[in-house]
């Protein structure tokens, strides 16, 4: 009985945080804010229904979804305080994302074709196709050509390609030549020739991203590849080669690319930068976090609207201003817990492909969170990628839920992982 109740404690915490946050928003304005109640009801109904299904239908790791629910609840409360329309859209995207979650979970769990060499080639071909379409027909936003307009809908193909990238590399690292013996297959899987092919494929993706001026995404893809190479590759030769290439690329970027030079100059001295319009984001962010202090100004009592792009790239600053350093650290800890669960799934997986995929997805969330939060707090130059499950945007949220579904399916295939957090 105690164990069963203990399994519900994380859910109860998610519900309490959501009720308090939405309750404050409901009574914060001059009149009662019915939009807060509507969004709260829509969100909590979906969380309860989805978690019940995951828990009682044995969908694998039950804590992954609860961690994501808490992260999303914090994000949607902050977003609703900033932009009611964007928050409503985000809740609708959450519904769509959950439908996609269950579809992807079911399909991935029931099929075993994902590392077939022909399917791996499809991952790469589809990625190249999406890159070419984006380059040819995409629209440029804030210097990066990474959006495609489909009538009333705007999508970001790089969010889809990110998952294909992980699947493709995982397949290349774990596929063996079926015509050879088991011993030979093991040697072939980690041969220098194979690792060279994998490196070329990884840099093909990175090259397309650089052509589209998606510097942050290029860094993210490189870190994912480097992690997989470190864990799944053989020896340190290719790690050293990639480290040298990365250092050389960073140096060339700092010396030759004006956009990167500008970002670095703003990072080094945002208050003294000669163009205040371009450094205003980070300056307002630093002021906001400083005013929040340890415990924050309180929900609705801060001024995060002064921060440009606060709904997207800088929503973590809004969280830190109104929830304080405590709230910011809590968000980081939730992401760390999510990555820990993902790595745990990878360690327990028995199929090499599932090990690689779950490791790649965990690395993706880890590095993406580090890159965006590191940029917001001025630890590294700002790159402009989204904070998973929090930043406003349908493409990012859909990509996150597809990744979550794959992790959930792998945990279900490999047995229950809900015994200990």
C-alpha positions in Angstrom: 0.0 0.0 0.0 2.8 2.4 0.9 4.7 1.5 -2.3 1.6 2.2 -4.4 1.1 5.6 -2.7 4.8 6.3 -3.1 4.4 5.9 -6.9 1.8 8.6 -6.9 3.8 11.2 -4.9 5.5 12.7 -8.0 2.2 13.0 -9.7 0.7 14.8 -6.6 3.7 17.2 -6.6 3.1 18.0 -10.3 -0.6 18.6 -9.6 0.1 20.8 -6.5 2.6 23.0 -8.4 0.2 23.4 -11.3 -2.8 24.2 -9.1 -0.8 26.9 -7.2 0.7 28.4 -10.3 -2.5 28.6 -12.3 -4.4 29.7 -9.2 -2.1 32.7 -8.7 -2.5 33.6 -12.4 -6.3 33.3 -12.0 -6.6 35.9 -9.3 -3.6 38.1 -10.3 -5.4 40.4 -12.7 -8.0 43.0 -11.8 -10.7 40.5 -12.7 -10.6 36.7 -12.6 -8.6 35.3 -15.5 -10.7 32.5 -17.0 -7.9 31.6 -19.5 -5.8 30.4 -16.6 -8.5 28.0 -15.5 -9.1 26.8 -19.1 -5.4 26.1 -19.7 -5.1 24.4 -16.2 -8.1 22.2 -16.8 -6.9 21.2 -20.3 -3.4 20.4 -19.1 -4.2 18.6 -15.9 -6.8 16.4 -17.6 -4.3 15.3 -20.2 -1.5 14.7 -17.6 -3.8 12.6 -15.4 -5.2 10.6 -18.3 -1.8 10.0 -19.9 0.0 9.1 -16.7 -2.8 6.7 -15.7 -2.4 4.9 -19.1 1.4 4.8 -18.8 1.2 3.5 -15.2 -1.5 0.9 -15.4 -0.7 -0.3 -19.0 3.0 -0.8 -18.1 4.3 1.6 -20.7 7.8 1.4 -19.3 9.6 4.1 -17.3 6.8 5.9 -15.5 8.9 8.8 -14.2 10.0 10.2 -17.6 6.5 11.5 -18.3 6.1 12.9 -14.8 9.4 14.8 -15.1 8.4 16.2 -18.5 4.9 17.1 -17.0 6.6 19.1 -14.3 8.9 20.9 -16.7 6.0 21.7 -19.0 3.8 22.9 -16.2 6.5 25.4 -15.1 7.0 26.5 -18.6 3.3 26.9 -19.4 2.7 28.9 -16.2 5.5 31.3 -17.1 4.3 31.5 -20.7 0.7 32.2 -19.7 1.9 35.0 -17.6 3.8 36.4 -20.7 1.4 35.8 -23.6 -2.0 34.2 -23.2 -2.4 33.3 -26.9 1.0 31.7 -27.0 0.3 29.7 -23.9 -3.1 28.5 -25.3 -1.3 27.4 -28.5 1.3 25.6 -26.4 -1.3 23.6 -24.6 -2.8 22.7 -27.9 0.6 21.6 -29.1 0.9 19.6 -25.9 -2.3 17.7 -26.9 -1.0 17.1 -30.4 2.4 16.1 -29.0 0.8 13.5 -26.7 -1.2 12.0 -29.6 2.1 11.7 -31.5 3.8 10.3 -28.3 1.4 7.3 -28.1 1.5 6.7 -31.9 5.4 6.8 -32.0 5.6 4.7 -28.8 3.3 2.0 -30.3 5.0 1.9 -33.7 8.6 1.9 -32.4 7.8 -0.8 -29.8 6.1 -3.1 -32.2 8.5 -2.9 -35.1 12.1 -3.9 -35.2 13.2 -2.4 -38.5 14.7 0.8 -37.2 18.4 -0.2 -37.6 18.0 -2.1 -40.9 20.7 -0.7 -43.3 18.0 0.2 -45.8 16.1 2.2 -43.2 19.3 3.9 -42.0 19.9 5.1 -45.6 16.3 6.4 -45.6 17.1 8.5 -42.5 20.1 10.1 -44.2 18.3 10.6 -47.6 15.2 12.1 -45.9 17.5 14.4 -43.8 19.3 15.6 -46.9 15.9 16.2 -48.7 14.7 18.3 -45.8 17.9 20.3 -45.7 17.7 21.0 -49.4 14.0 22.0 -49.2 14.8 24.3 -46.3 17.7 25.9 -48.1 15.6 26.4 -51.3 12.3 27.4 -49.9 12.9 28.3 -46.3 12.5 31.7 -44.7 15.2 33.5 -42.8 14.5 34.4 -39.1 17.0 36.2 -37.0 19.8 35.4 -39.4 19.1 31.6 -39.7 17.3 30.1 -42.7 15.5 27.3 -40.8 11.7 27.8 -41.2 9.3 26.6 -43.9 5.9 28.2 -44.3 3.1 25.8 -45.1 0.1 28.2 -45.3 -1.0 29.0 -41.8 1.6 26.6 -40.3 5.3 27.2 -39.9 7.6 24.3 -39.3 11.3 24.0 -38.4 12.7 20.9 -40.3 15.9 20.9 -38.2 13.8 19.6 -35.2 12.7 16.6 -37.3 16.2 16.1 -38.7 17.7 16.1 -35.2 15.9 12.8 -34.4 16.8 11.3 -37.8 20.4 12.2 -37.1 20.4 10.2 -33.9 18.7 7.2 -35.5 21.1 7.3 -38.5 24.3 7.5 -36.3 22.9 4.8 -34.0 22.2 2.5 -36.9 25.7 3.1 -38.4 27.4 2.4 -35.1 25.5 -0.8 -34.5 24.9 -2.4 -37.9 26.9 -5.4 -38.8 27.6 -7.2 -42.1 25.2 -10.1 -42.0 27.5 -12.1 -44.3 30.4 -12.3 -41.9 30.9 -14.2 -38.7 29.9 -12.8 -35.3 33.5 -12.1 -34.4 34.1 -10.4 -37.8 31.0 -8.4 -37.4 32.1 -7.1 -34.1 35.5 -6.0 -35.5 33.7 -4.4 -38.5 31.4 -2.4 -36.3 34.2 -0.5 -34.8 36.7 -0.5 -37.7 38.5 2.8 -38.7 36.8 2.6 -42.1 33.3 2.5 -40.5 34.2 5.3 -38.1 35.4 7.4 -41.0 32.1 6.9 -42.8 30.1 7.8 -39.7 32.2 11.0 -39.3 31.6 11.9 -42.9 27.8 11.5 -42.3 27.9 13.5 -39.1 29.8 16.4 -40.8 27.3 16.2 -43.7 24.5 17.2 -41.3 26.7 19.8 -39.6 27.7 21.3 -43.0 24.1 21.8 -44.0 23.4 23.5 -40.7 26.3 25.8 -41.2 25.0 26.7 -44.6 21.7 27.6 -43.0 23.6 29.6 -40.3 22.2 27.5 -37.5 25.3 27.8 -35.4 23.7 26.5 -32.2 22.2 23.5 -33.9 25.5 22.7 -35.5 27.2 22.7 -32.1 24.4 20.5 -30.7 24.8 18.0 -33.5 28.5 17.9 -33.1 28.3 17.2 -29.4 25.8 14.4 -29.9 28.1 12.8 -32.5 31.2 13.3 -30.3 29.4 11.6 -27.4 28.4 8.6 -29.5 31.9 8.4 -30.9 33.4 8.4 -27.4 31.1 5.7 -26.1 30.6 3.5 -29.2 33.8 4.2 -31.2 37.2 2.5 -30.8 40.2 4.3 -29.5 41.0 8.0 -29.2 42.2 8.6 -32.8 38.9 9.8 -34.1 38.1 11.7 -30.9 41.4 13.6 -31.4 40.7 14.3 -35.0 37.2 15.6 -34.2 38.6 17.8 -31.4 41.1 19.3 -33.7 38.5 19.9 -36.4 36.1 21.5 -33.9 38.8 23.8 -32.5 39.8 24.7 -36.1 36.2 25.4 -37.0 35.6 27.5 -33.9 38.7 29.5 -34.7 37.7 30.1 -38.3 34.2 31.1 -37.2 35.6 33.6 -34.7 37.9 35.1 -37.2 35.8 35.1 -40.4 32.0 35.0 -39.5 30.7 38.4 -38.5 27.6 36.9 -36.8 29.7 34.7 -34.5 32.1 37.6 -33.9 29.1 39.8 -32.9 27.8 37.1 -30.5 31.2 36.7 -28.8 31.6 40.5 -28.5 28.2 40.8 -26.8 29.0 37.8 -24.5 32.3 39.4 -23.4 30.9 42.9 -22.7 27.1 43.2 -23.2 26.9 46.5 -21.4 29.7 48.2 -23.4 28.8 46.8 -26.8 28.6 49.5 -29.4 25.1 48.5 -30.6 22.7 48.4 -27.6 19.8 47.1 -29.7 21.7 43.9 -30.3 23.0 43.5 -26.8 19.7 44.4 -25.1 18.6 40.8 -24.8 21.4 39.7 -22.6 21.5 43.0 -20.7 17.8 42.8 -19.8 18.2 39.1 -19.0 21.0 39.8 -16.5 18.9 42.6 -14.9 15.9 40.3 -14.7 17.8 37.5 -13.0 19.5 39.9 -10.7 16.2 41.4 -9.6 14.9 37.9 -9.0 17.6 37.0 -6.5 17.4 33.8 -4.5 13.6 33.4 -4.1 12.3 35.6 -7.0 10.0 38.5 -7.2 6.9 36.2 -7.2 4.7 35.1 -10.1 3.3 38.1 -12.0 5.4 40.5 -9.9 8.4 40.7 -12.2 9.0 42.5 -15.5 10.1 39.8 -17.9 8.3 41.4 -20.8 11.2 43.8 -21.2 13.3 40.9 -22.4 13.3 40.5 -26.2 12.2 37.0 -27.4 11.4 36.1 -23.8 8.8 33.5 -25.0 11.4 31.5 -26.9 15.1 31.8 -26.3 15.0 33.6 -23.0 12.1 32.1 -21.1 14.6 30.7 -18.5 15.4 34.3 -17.6 11.7 34.9 -16.9 11.5 31.8 -14.7 14.6 33.0 -12.8 13.2 36.5 -12.3 9.9 35.5 -10.8 10.8 32.1 -9.2 14.3 33.1 -8.3 17.5 31.1 -8.3 15.6 28.4 -6.5 13.2 28.1 -9.5 16.0 28.1 -12.0 18.0 25.4 -10.2 14.8 23.4 -9.9 14.4 23.5 -13.6 18.0 22.4 -14.2 17.6 19.6 -11.7 14.5 18.3 -13.5 16.5 18.2 -16.8 19.3 16.5 -15.0 16.9 13.9 -13.6 15.4 13.4 -17.1 18.9 12.8 -18.6 19.8 10.5 -15.8 16.7 8.4 -16.5 17.6 8.3 -20.2 21.1 7.2 -19.5 19.8 4.5 -17.1 17.5 3.3 -19.9 20.6 3.1 -22.2 22.6 1.1 -19.7 19.8 -1.4 -19.2 19.0 -1.8 -22.9 20.1 -5.1 -24.4 20.0 -4.3 -28.1 23.0 -2.2 -29.2 20.8 0.0 -31.4 18.5 0.8 -28.5 21.5 1.6 -26.3 22.8 4.0 -28.9 19.5 5.7 -29.6 18.6 6.3 -25.9 22.2 7.6 -25.3 21.9 9.9 -28.2 18.5 11.3 -27.1 19.8 11.7 -23.5 22.8 13.6 -24.9 20.6 15.7 -27.1 18.5 16.9 -24.1 21.6 17.4 -21.9 23.5 19.5 -24.4 20.5 21.4 -25.7 19.6 22.4 -22.1 23.2 23.4 -21.4 23.6 25.4 -24.6 20.5 27.5 -24.1 20.7 28.0 -20.3 24.5 28.6 -20.6 23.8 31.4 -23.1 21.0 32.9 -21.0 23.2 33.1 -17.8 26.2 34.4 -19.9 28.3 31.3 -19.3 28.7 30.8 -23.1 27.8 33.0 -26.1 24.1 32.9 -26.9 23.2 30.6 -29.8 19.4 30.7 -30.1 18.1 27.2 -29.7 15.0 26.3 -27.7 14.7 25.1 -24.1 13.1 21.6 -24.4 9.4 21.4 -23.3 9.4 25.1 -22.1 10.1 27.4 -25.0 7.1 28.3 -27.2 6.9 26.5 -30.5 5.1 23.5 -32.0 8.1 22.1 -33.9 10.3 22.0 -30.9 7.6 20.5 -28.7 6.7 17.8 -31.3 10.3 16.8 -31.6 10.7 16.6 -27.8 7.6 14.3 -27.5 8.8 12.0 -30.4 12.1 11.7 -28.5 10.3 11.0 -25.3 8.2 8.3 -27.0 11.2 6.6 -28.3 12.8 6.6 -24.9 9.6 5.3 -23.3 9.3 2.5 -25.9 12.9 1.4 -25.3 12.3 1.3 -21.5 9.2 -0.8 -22.1 11.1 -3.2 -24.4 13.9 -3.6 -21.9 11.7 -4.1 -18.9 10.3 -1.9 -16.1 12.6 0.9 -14.8 10.3 2.4 -12.3 11.7 0.7 -9.2 14.0 3.5 -8.1 14.4 7.0 -9.3 
